[in-house]
Amino acid sequence: MHSDIPPGILLEGDLNPTVFAQGGSEHEWRTFERRRLYTNAFVISGNKLLLGMKKRGFGVGLYNGFGGKVDPGETPAQAAARELQEEAGIDAPLEYAGNLLFLTEGTDWAFDVKIYSAREHSGTPIETDEMRPEWFSLSEDSLYGRTLEVPLDAQSSTSPTDSSLSPADSALPHIPYAKMWADDIYWLPSLVRGQKFVGRADFGEGHPMKRYWFGSVSE
């Protein structure tokens, strides 16, 4: 494994990620004894992205994709489809998009999150006990967080063009990065572009990112 890749990131074969964002503390990456498997799914429809506001539990009050724990006997893909139906009331042909490793303060285990995406779906998103779905614009400014006051190194000149946005899509709110996990701004543009990725983020108390690394992978 290449020395600059954070410990704990699992790669298949000879894949060599190309880093596109890294930073944070100069301290060593935190150690962990085990990992717990989770999923997170994102649905794209034309030039809009479906997110859900978490109504209870871990991450309450934040917008995210739709997902949760992988139950015994399930594959990650099966768990992702189940969680999407339970949390948003829709079905989608989900495809693997990336793998993220998260560590939070005070735990000896890591969130091993398989990320999925889909560009079509069946059914109408509905509010559930856990999530309130909402569509957001995929304009360039929205996707790259350019409405934020602090410039981000996640911004890129390679992005969907705004010329294909319908008036209805243009009127949608921007992606609410200020009300999302701090790492999302770095890898979400890769997901929308269809570029697979891996990454790790270590969070401190109150969930600020203490150290992070994200890279794209080519099959």
Secondary structure as UniProt FT lines:
FT   TURN            3..4
FT   TURN            7..8
FT   TURN            13..14
FT   STRAND          18..24
FT   STRAND          34..45
FT   TURN            46..47
FT   STRAND          48..54
FT   TURN            58..61
FT   STRAND          63..64
FT   TURN            72..73
FT   HELIX           76..88
FT   STRAND          95..103
FT   TURN            105..106
FT   STRAND          109..118
FT   STRAND          131..137
FT   HELIX           140..143
FT   TURN            144..147
FT   TURN            153..154
FT   HELIX           162..164
FT   HELIX           167..170
FT   HELIX           177..179
FT   TURN            182..183
FT   HELIX           184..193
FT   STRAND          197..203
FT   TURN            205..206
FT   STRAND          209..216
//
